[in-house]
Amino acid sequence: MNEKHGGSSGRRMGTESLLSEIAAEVRACTRCPLATGRTMAVPGEGNELTDVLMVGEGPGGREDATGRPFVGPAGQLLTELIRSIGWERRDVFITNVVKCRPPGNRDPQPDEIAACGAYLDRQERALDPAVVVTLGRYSLQRYLPGARIGATHGQLRRSGGRFVFPMYHPAAALHQSSLRETLFRDIRELPAALLAARQAIEEEHAAPLSVAGDGAEASVAGASADAADSLRSGANDDHQLTLF
């Protein structure tokens, strides 16, 4: 697809340098009032060559204390979800819409989301993921404004040139146990969605097409279904799918 997916050491070093630069800026950021109450900012972490970017809402108490994303109870469930499809946390990149903990774990405010937006934009450009996994409604609204998570979860969509795979936030399953199986069911579709996104990107690079609106989503959905069938027909092929 491009140099990144060939595992170029030069590309890794360049991406690592960009992500480190962004992380340093995040840790020193005072763009919004959240900076005054934080212990540590949480830029994000993961593999510089991954094709999967996971974006949550914001840090909680343990994340604020450690400077790492998704290390509390919701993070433990996210790790379990990732491992359920044969991947590890180190295989993906994990970050949040806002990089500092909102007081009392309240919802992030629009001005706080806007203040952090440029950091996430730059992380996306540096990583250039094939798929962005949105975790929860605030992440979903960034990529698919107006979409409802109940109608889009577990489905590959496209918006603004990015392939998006919406999921419920793992924290939701800690409060509503019925969502736990939904999360595991949805993430089982992620390897097929990744394959479908890669195939679509490769086809566009080979023969650029001008497709927009519902037709684009329909083609993505069809590709995802074909990819899913292909993966299911092989013995555990999804567990061998490289993320780089």
N, C-alpha and C positions, 0 to 999 in steps of 0.2 A: 504494500500500500504506500509506504514511504520509508524513509531511512530509519525512522524510529522503530518500526516493527521488525527491522532487520537486526536490532540490538546494537546499533552503532555506539561505540564508546564515546565518540565525539559528541553525538547528540545527547547522550546521557549527561555528560559533563556540562553541556550548555544549558540543558533543562534544570539540572541540579543547581547551577549557579543562579539562574533566574528565580527559582523557587526559594532559594536561600535569601536572596535579596528581598523578595516579597515578605518572607517570614520576618526578617529583621525590621522591616518597616512596620509590619503589623504589631510586633512586640513593643515598638516605641510610639505607636499611633495615639493621637489625642483628638481625632476628628469628631468624636461624639462623646456625650457624657458617660457612656459605659466605661470609658477609660479610667474614670476617677474611682470606680468601685471594684475594679478587677484586682485579682492577685497576679494572674498571668494571662496574657492574651494567648489565643489558640489558633495559630496560622493553619495548621493541618499537617498531615504526614502521609507518606506512602512511597510507592515506587515511581521513579521519574519516567519510566518507559511504559507505564501501564496504559491500557486503552479504556480503563473504567475509572471514572471520577464519581465518587459518592459525596453528595452534598446534603447535609442536615440543616438544622435550624440554628442552634447556638450552643455554646458550652454550658454545662451544668457545674455543680459544685466540685466534683472530682476533676473535671477538665480544667476548671479555673485554678485548682490547686497544683496541677501537674503540667499544664501547658500542652496537653495532648488531647486530641479529639476522641470522643466516644470510648471513654475508659470507665464510666460508671455502669450502673445496671443496664441501661439501654445499650451501652457499648458492648457489654458482655453478650447480649442477645444478638447484636449485629455481628460480632465475631462468630457466634454459633451459626448464624444464617450464612455467612460467607463460607464457613467450613462445610456446611451441608451440601455445597455444590463442588467440593473438592478444591476450593481456593483457600488462600490465607489472607489476612489483613495486609501483609507485606506485598501482596500482588496487586493491590488497588491503591488509589489515593483518596483519603478521607478528609473532608473539611466541612465548614458550615457557612451559612449565609452571613451570619455575624460572628466576629472573631473574639468577642468578649462576652462574658456572662451577663445576661440581663438580671437585675435584682430579683431575688426570690424565684428565679427561673420563669419569670413572666414572659409573655410573647414579645418578640422584638418589635420595635416601633418602626414605622416607615422611614424616619430620618436616620435611624440606626442602620437599617438595611441599606439605605442609599449610601451612607458613609463607608460601608464595607464593600460596596458593589465593585469598585475599581480593583480591589485586591482579588476578588473572585474572578473578575474579567481577565486579569493578568495570569492568574493560575490556570485558567482554561486555555489561554493562548499558549502558555508554556507547555502544558501537558498535551494539548490537542487530542483529547480522548475521542474514541469512536462512540462511546455511550456515556451519558451523564445519568446516574441513578439519583433521583430526587427522593429524599427521605422526609416525608411530611409535607404539610400544605404550604409552608412558607417557601421552601425550596421549589415546590411545584409551581407556585405563582411566579417565581422568577423566570422560569423557562416556558411555562404554558399559562399565561395570564388568563384568568377566568375559568380555568379547568377545575373540575371537581375530582378530588382524589378517589371518591367512591366509584366514579365512572371511568377512570383512566388507569388505576393501579394494575400493575402486571402486564401492561401493554406498551409496545414500542411506538413512540410518537416522534414527530420531527417538528422543530421550531427554531427559527433563526439560524438555520444551517447546522443545528446540533440534533443528534438523535438522543431522545430522552426516554428513560424508563422509570415511570413513577412507582413509588412504593409508600406504604404507610411508614411513619416514623416508628422505630422499634419501641420507643417509650409508650406509644399508644397501646401496644400489646401488654405492657406491664399494668395498665389500668383497665384494659378490656381484653380478657383472656381469649375471647373468640377470634381476635385479630392475629393471634400467634400462628395459627394454621394458615391464615391468609398470607402472612408474611413468608412462611416457608413455601407455600404453593407458588407465590409470585416469584420468589428468587430462583425457583427451579426453572423459570422461563428465561432468566437472564443470560445464560450461555447462548441460547438460541437467538436471543435479541442481539447479542454482541456479534454473533456470526452474521446475522442479517444486515446489521449496520455496516460491518466491514465489507460485505459483498456489495451493498449499495454504493458505498464510498468508492470502492475499486471500479465499479461500473461507471460512475460519474467521472472519475479521473480518466478513464479510457475513452469515454464518449460523453462529454458534458451535455446534460439535458436541462431544459427549462421547465421544471414541474413545480407547482405550488398548490396551496389549499388542500381541499379534501382529497384530490387525486393523489397528492404526495403521501398523505397518511394511509390511503388505501393501498398504495404500492408497498409501503413499508410494512403494513400489517400482513400483506400477502407474502412478502419475502420472509417475514418473521415466522409465519406458519410453515412455509416450505423448509426453512432452516431447522425449525423445531422437529419436523418430521424426519429430516435427515439425521439429526442428532439422536433422536429416539430410536432410529433403526439400527444405530451402531451400539456396540456394547460399551456403555459408560464413556462415550466419546466426549461428552460435555466435561468430564473431569480432566480430560487431557487438553482442553482448549487453552492455548497460550493467551496470556493477557498482554503480551508485548509485541 
